[in-house]
Amino acid sequence: MVFDESLSELFSIGDPGFQGYALAARTLRDDGYRVSSNLAPLAALLPTIARPGEHVLVIALPTRDPAPGDVHAVRAFVARGGGLLVLAEHDDIYGNATRLNGLLARVAIAVVAGQAASARRPDLAPGPVTVAGSPAFGLESVVLYLAAPVRSESGSTVTVLAGDAAQSVALGVTVGRGRIALVGDAEWLWNGTPTLGLRAGDNLAFLRHVIAWLTSPPDRAAAALPEARTAARIVALADQHGYPFGTGATEYGALLKRLEDAGLEVAITHVLERAVAAEVVIVGDPTRPLPGTASRARLVALLHATSGPPPPWSSGGASADHPASAALAEAGITLETAILAGVPAEPDDCSWHRAAALRVSAPDAVVRVTAPVTASASVDLMPLVTPARTARRSLASPPAGSWPLVVESPRVLVFASGTVLTNGSAGTTCYDRMAGLLVTWLADGERGRR
């Protein structure tokens, strides 16, 4: 998957903001696609793609004319088996309809330089929207914002991807060995909000269906569908929107880049079945509980101060309801129903602030970093966001006389406070040391596997 930016497209997968496409990129990576952006001339990029049938080029709202060589390269790319997703906008803004129709000449589909019928749907968006069904994909609510109508030439064999014969807002056509999909709106792919952008209506499902359609012409459908792709060895388990492995200060995007630079490829996924099949699972708060069958995988747990159970608490303290708690317990590491407050910086270059309270019983576990037992003087019941947030209780001192902050064993690597590895800590001495420890642990497991 290549999102082009060489034609001065307005929206980027590198933008995590309201109008960015970062969530679309996360979703597609979650589904097993390699996703990147492109700034090079298309005439230079596309001829270098050896297997175009495994790639999709996305051109969304270009604001600059493609050079004749770019147009030729795009057409040749599709003819050789590539997929092309073109996103337009209403009323030919920025001249996009004119540019895109030049790109689509002789392929039987085009952008209409107008505006599709729209209506107010408060349940789906704050303003007027075009809500179209997709009989091709079995979807009812593809939500577009001030979309352009799209048309096909009479007598042509075209698939209506969204809309109907009276008003189409998304069309697909097969050209040579490849396919082209044209959608009359570029804003449906925004990060947006739950009612505006990719998360509105059936938009997320529509994206997945369109990309699967583009990468699966009849002669290679079985090989191109996401579920047929090879399972990743290391997966980072997230929710359906890719959190917490993004670009925010409290997320772990920089850490994943660090692992990639070390030659360790990590796939972000919310699909629990992929976690079951993986050899290593990285879990950061918040996400869903790991399935029991994932216990055979090696585990990296990035805990937070909010790692704890929902109310009510039993008098003896409930077992921690963290996604990795069962797997940790099986590996001889207990996650207490509490957090440590006022944790001293130990070593001096690490600021742990608040950390999960751990107990270690596994004989093969090594405690790499500790906090003095005095850190338990103020231990909060969890979670904090309750009327009982000020409640305190004392925990028995850990057997070794100090609280473990980083615990390593052949099966698990646990950070009692994941904040030392978040984007906000990247570049610090502590971050570099902790990330290096993680890279070494993963690499040792790789050597052991061989």
N, C-alpha and C positions, 0 to 999 in steps of 0.2 A: 504494500500500500504506500503510494507516494502522494502526499498532498503538495501540489505545486504552489510556489510563491513567486515564480519567475515572471509572471504577468502582473505583478503588483496586486495580487488578490488581497482582499481586505481582512480575511480571517485566517488565523494560524493555529496549528495544533500546539504550538509553543505558548499559547496564551491561555492561562487558567482562569481568566476573568469572565465576566458575564457574556461577552461576545466572542469568546474564544472557542476553539474546537478541541481543547485538551481532553474533554470527557469522551468525545468520539474516538480520539486516538487510544485512550485507555480501554474503551470498550472493545475495539478491534484487536488490540494486543491481548486482551483477556481471551478473545476467541481464537487466538493462535496466529494472528497475522503479524508480520513485521511491518511497522509503521514508521515512516520518516517524512521529512519535508524536503523540498527541492528549491534551490535558488538559481541553479545553473540553467542556461538556455535549454529548452526542450530538445532542440536539434542536436545538442551535445549529449544529453542524458539518455534519451530513449533508444537510440541505436546500440547503446552499450548493454542493454538488458538482454541477456542470453536466452532466458525462458519467459517471454512476455505473457504466456498463459498463466503464470503464477503471480502476476502483478495487476494492480488497479491504479490508474492515474486519476486523481481528483483535481478538477479545475473548478473553483468556486468563485464566481463573481469577479472575473478579471477586469482590471481598470486600465490595462495597457494592451495595445494590439499585438498579437503574436506575429513574429516575422514569418515570411513565406516558408523558410526552412523549418520553423517550429510546426506550422500547419502540416507540412509534408511528413514530419517525424511522427506526429500524433496519429495521422491516418495510417502510416505504415505500421506503427505499434499495434493498433487495433487489428489491422488486417492479418498480422502475424499471430494473433491470439490474445492480445492484451485487453483488459477491461478499462473503460473510460466512464467516469461519473462526472457529469457536468451539472453545475448548480447555477441557475439564472436568478434574476430578480425582476420585479414588476416595472412597467413603464420605461424599459430600456435605460434604467438609471446607470450612470457611469458608462453608457454605451455598451452595456454587457450583452444585450440581445444581438446587436450588430456584430460584435466580435465573435460571439458563440455561434451564430448562424454561419459565419464565414468558416469556422472550424468544422461545422456539421454539414457543410454543403455536400450534396450528392449522397446523403445517408438517410433520407426520407423523414427526418424529424427536425423540428425547428422551434425556436422561442417566438411567441407572439408578443409584440411590443405593446402590451396593455396590462390589464389587471384582472385576475380571476375574481369571480363573484365571492364575496365574503359576508360574514354575519358576526354578530356579537355572541360569544359563547363564554360567559363568566366562569363556567365549570372547567374550561380548558385554557383560557388566556384572558389577560386584562383588556385586550382590545379586539378589533375585528380580525377574524381568522377565516381561512378557507379550510374546512374540515372535509377530507375526502376519504372514501373507502378504498381499499386495495383488494379487490376480489382475487387478484393474482396471488396474493400472499395471505388471504384470509384475515385481513385487518379492517377494523371499522373506523378508526379515528387517526388518520395521518393529518397532523395539524401544521398548516403552512401559514405564513404571515405575509399578507399582501403579495400573494404569489402572482407570477406571470402565467398565463395559459400557455400550453405547449400543443403543437399540432403535428400531424403526420400527413404525408402525401397520400392522396386517394389511391387505393389499390395496393398500397404497400403492406408488407407483413410486419406489423408493429405490435408489441405487447403493451397494454395499458397497465402501468404499475400502480397508479393512483388516479382516481377520478373515474370518468366514464366516457362513452362516445360523445356525449354532448359537451362535456368540458373535461379535458384531460389536464392534469397538473404534473404528471410524471409518465414518461414513455420509455420503452426499451426497444432496441433493435439489434439484430445480429448483423455484423459486417465482416465479411471474410471469415476468419477463424475466431474473431473476438466479438465483444458486445459493448454497446454504449447505452447508458442510462442517463436521461435528461430529466431533472426536477426543476420546476419553475420557482424555486425559493431556495435561498442559501442560509436563511436564518433558522430553519427547523433543526439545523445541526449545531446551533449554539449550545454552550454549557448552560446558559440561562438559569431558569428556576424550575421547580416541579410543574409549573403551568406555562412555561415559555421556553421553547428550545427542545433539546434532545429528549428531555424527560417528560414532555407533554404528550398526552394521548398515547398512541402506538408508535411514536417516532423512533424510539430505541429499537423496537422490533423491526420497523421498516428499514432502518439502516442495515441491520444484520441481514435481512432478506435481500436487499438490493446488492450488497457486496457478495453474498453467496450466489446470487443470480449472475453477476458479472464474472465471477470466477468459475462458473460451472456450465459452460456450453455442453450440449448433450454428449459430445465425444469424450469429455473428461470430467463429468460431474462427480463421479465417485471420489476422485483424487482431490477435488478442490474444496469440498465442504469442510468447515472448521472442525466438526467432530471426527473427521477422518485423519486429522493431523497428528503427528507424533507427539506424545505427551512430553512436557518439559521435565527435566531432571530436578530443577529447583523451582518451586512456585512460591509466590508471596500471596497469601490469602487475604482478600479484601472484600468489601461489600460490592454491590452491583455497580457502583460508580467509581471504583478504583481506590477509594480511600482505605487506609491512610498513606498510600504510596504515591503521593502527588508532590506538588510544588510549594504547598503551604509551609510555614515555619515549623509547625508541629508534625509534619509528615516526613516520609523517608525516601523521597525521590533521589536525593543526593547519595544516599547509601546504596541504592540500587545501581546508580551510575558508577560508584566506586567498585562495586562487585563486577560490573560489566568491564570496567577498565582492567580488572585483574583476570579477565578471561572467563568469568563465571556468568553464564547467561541465566537470568531470572525472568520467569513469566508471571505477570500479575493476573490473578484469576479470582472469580467469586464462585466458580463451579467446584463444588466439594468433591466431585468425582475425580477431578484433576489432582486435588490434594491427596486423594487416596492412592493415585498411581505414581505420585512423585517420590523421589528419594529423599528430598529435603523440603520442609515446609517452613516458611517464615511467617510468623503471626504477629501482627501489631494491633493494638487496640484501635478502634473497636471492630469486631467482626463476629461471625457466627461460630458456634462451637465446632470443633473438629469432629468429624465422624470417628467412631471407635476404630474403624478399619484403617485409619491413617496412623495409628500408633506405631506401625512398623517403620514409618519414615523418621529420619532424623529431624529434629525440631529446633528452630531458633525462636525464642519467645522474647518479644520486646514489650515489657510490662509498663504500666503507667500507674499514677496515683489513683486512678479510678478503676483499677482492677479489683473487683470485689462483687459480692452478691447483691441481688435486689432485696428490699425489705419484704416481710419482716425478718428480723434476726432471731434466732433461737437463743436461749439463755447461755448455751454453751458455745455459740458462734457457729454460723452455718459454714459449709464448705464453700470455697470461693467459686463463683460462677464466671470464670474466665474461659475464653475459648480453648485455651491450652491446659486448663487445670487438670483434667483427667489424664492427659498424656504426661504431664509433669509428675503427677502423683505416681504413675506407673514407673517413671524413671527415678523415683526416690526423692522428689522435690515437692514439698508441700507449700501451697500458696495460702497464707493465712487470711482470715476475714478481717484484714486490717491493713493500714499503711503506716510507714514510718514517717514521722514529721521531724523537721529540724535535723536532717541527716548531715553530718559534717562532710566537708569536701575531703575525701580520702581515696586516692592520692590527691595532692593539693591542686592539681590542674583539672580536676573533675568537679562539677557542681551537680550533685545528685538531687538536691532539694528534697522532694518527697519520693519515696520509693516503696514498692511492694515488700511486705514482710515475708521472708522465705525461711523454710527449715529444710535442711539437707540431711538425708539418711543414707543415700546411695554410697556404697563403699568405693565406687569408681569415679565419684564426682570430685572435682578440684575447685575450691573457691578461689577465684582470681582476685577479687576486690571485696573488701569488707567495710562495714561501718561499725564503730564502737557500740557496745551495748547501751550506752547512754542515749542513743538515738531512739530507744523505745520509750523514753520518758513521756513522750506525747504521741499516743497512737490513736488514730481516729477510726471509728466504725465506718464501714462503707455501705452504700455509696454516700457521698457527701451531700448530694442534693435531696435532702429529706428534712422534715422538721427536727429530726434528732441529730442534725449535723454537728452540734457541739458536744455530743456525747464522747466520753473518754473511757478507756479501760486500760489496764496494764496487762501486758503479755509476759509470760514466763520468759526469762532470758534464754537465748539460743544455747544449745549445749556447748558450742565452741567458744562462748563468751563474746561473740561479735555477730552482727547480722550480715549474711552474705548478700553482696550486690551483683556480682557476676559469678555464675556457676557454670562449669564446663564438665561435660562427660562425653564419652563416645557417642551418646544418643542425643543429648540436648545441650544447648548453649542458651543461658537465661541471663537477661539484663533486667535487674529489679526496677530500673528506671530507664525506659527507652529514650527519654529526652536527651541522653548523652549522644545519641546517634541520629537525631532529627536534623532537618535542614537548618534549623536555627543554630545548631552547634557545629555545623560543617566548617572545616578549616581550623578548628581549635586543636591544641595539642591532645586534649582528652579524646576528642572525636577521632583524630587520626590513630591514636593508640587503640581505642575500642574497635574501630573499623578494621584495623590491622589484625586484631585478635579474631574477629569474625572471618576475615578472609583466610587466615591460617587454619581455622577450624574447618571451614568448608574444603579447603585444599587438602588437608590431611584426610578427610573423608573420601575425597576423590582418589587419592593415592591408595587408600585402603580398599576401595572398590576395585581398583585395577589389580 
